[in-house]
Amino acid sequence: MISERLFGVIGSGTMGGGIAQAAAAAGFVVHTLDTNPDLVKAAYAKIGERLDGRVAKGSLPRHDRDNTMSRLHVAKDMAAFKDCEVVVEAVSEDVALKRKILGRLDAAVTPRTLLGTNTSSLPISKLSEGLNHADRFLGMHFFNPAPVMKLIEVVRGEKTSEQSMVDARAICTALDKTAVKVKDSPGFIGNRVNRPFYLEALHLLETGEADIRTIDSALKTVGGFRMGPFELLDLIGLDINLRVTETVYEGFGKPARFAPNSIQQKLVSEGRHGRKTGCGFYDYSNGEPTPAYETKARGASSWQPGASLKEFAAMLEKPADRAMWIYARIFMAVMNEGALAAESVALPRDVNLTMELGFNYPEGPLATADYVGLDICQRLLADFHTETNGDDRYAPNPLMNRHVAKGELGEKTAHGFLYHAL
């Protein structure tokens, strides 16, 4: 007889409830603990409603819905986690609170239990301080909505054992998720590499290069993104996004490329947080979003594309127009950060997967760079570096420079950031 696989969750909010649903749907018996059992029951009721909706649409058999719900249990206390294969803590992003909970959990489980935290940005090594089983502790960053999103960042702290990383990847596979490995560092992969997507868009707005609709449109029409940066900021919440930016900025020692933008800070201070408050960069009070933040755009009538932008656009088979320039400015900043991450905290493949599966990129930035050609990207970055008066965010990254120097230019040479079969 096959024994049940037990999965523990601490916290029944959006992420905790989502993780519990994903685990139960994958066949784990789930025990969820919160400060009040009624909170867990309410979270489970929402899971039931979501599953009922899928049954009604014909996308989920009734018996699968019932089996999933039968695996969800309310934990009375930490003792319920004693024999769990893994317990994931998913409470609010507060270091003191997480450490208090993890300390109690550490004392309640066996040395074999994997201890995970769903933090999106807090240092794993700091959270592990004082744990008796720090070797079994690591980050397991699920993406929202957890039942749907296929990615989990598995974050290795200073004391995390290799066996724990192997075990965590096996659990991710059982959940039908793709695991990417990353060293403990500010923002891990995704929240670090995606910072320029917002910050460069804000910089273009602040300097009058284009308005919010023009920037959003360029990313969608040229880049193939489902949403532009300002639409996405409003959806996420300007306040939440700003806190992540501040965490990454401070975690890296306040480099200029991660500095929070004054426009976003102003809107947050005014309570304009996006869709949830009815207004952010767009106003949602009349149904159709209308721009709610305007800046005086500089005249671009004399603008002409440079040679490197023309090369870049030609590889993408699109016009070298102003929209292409806006997209390229944002894409190149993202790609540059992705390459820095690929050299220091994660494999290039995992950087690419994170942006595709965790942030809905049409294609990972390193794969796009390989397709265009790293030599072309190097020239375009150099031009942007000059245009921005030597700004660090466009200083061609060392990893790309080494590849180009060795003639590893991407798909056309079968090797760039990634390997490609000819």
Buried (B, 14 or more C-beta within 10 A) or exposed (E): EEEEBBBBBBBBEBBBBBBBBBBBBBBBBBBBBBEEBEBBBEBBEBBBEBBBEEBEEEEBEEEEBEEBBEBBBBBEEBEBBEBBBBBBBBBEBEEEEBBEBBBEBBEBBEEEBBBBBBBBBBBBBEBBBEBEBBBBBBBBBBBBBBBEBBBBBBBBBEBBBEEBBEBBBBBBEBBEBBBBBBBBBBBBBBBBBBBBBBBBBBBBBEEEBBBBBBBBBBBBBBBEBEBBBBBBBBEBBBBBBBBBBBBBBEBBEEEEBBEBBEBBBEBBEEEBBBBBBBBBBBBBEEEEBEEBBEBEEEEEEEEEBBEBBBBBBEBBEBEBBBBBBBBBBBBBBBBBBBBBBBBEBBBBBBBBBBBBBBBEBEBBBBBBBBBBBBBBBBBBBBBBBEEBEEBEBBBBBEBBBEBBEEEBBBBBBBBBBBEBEE
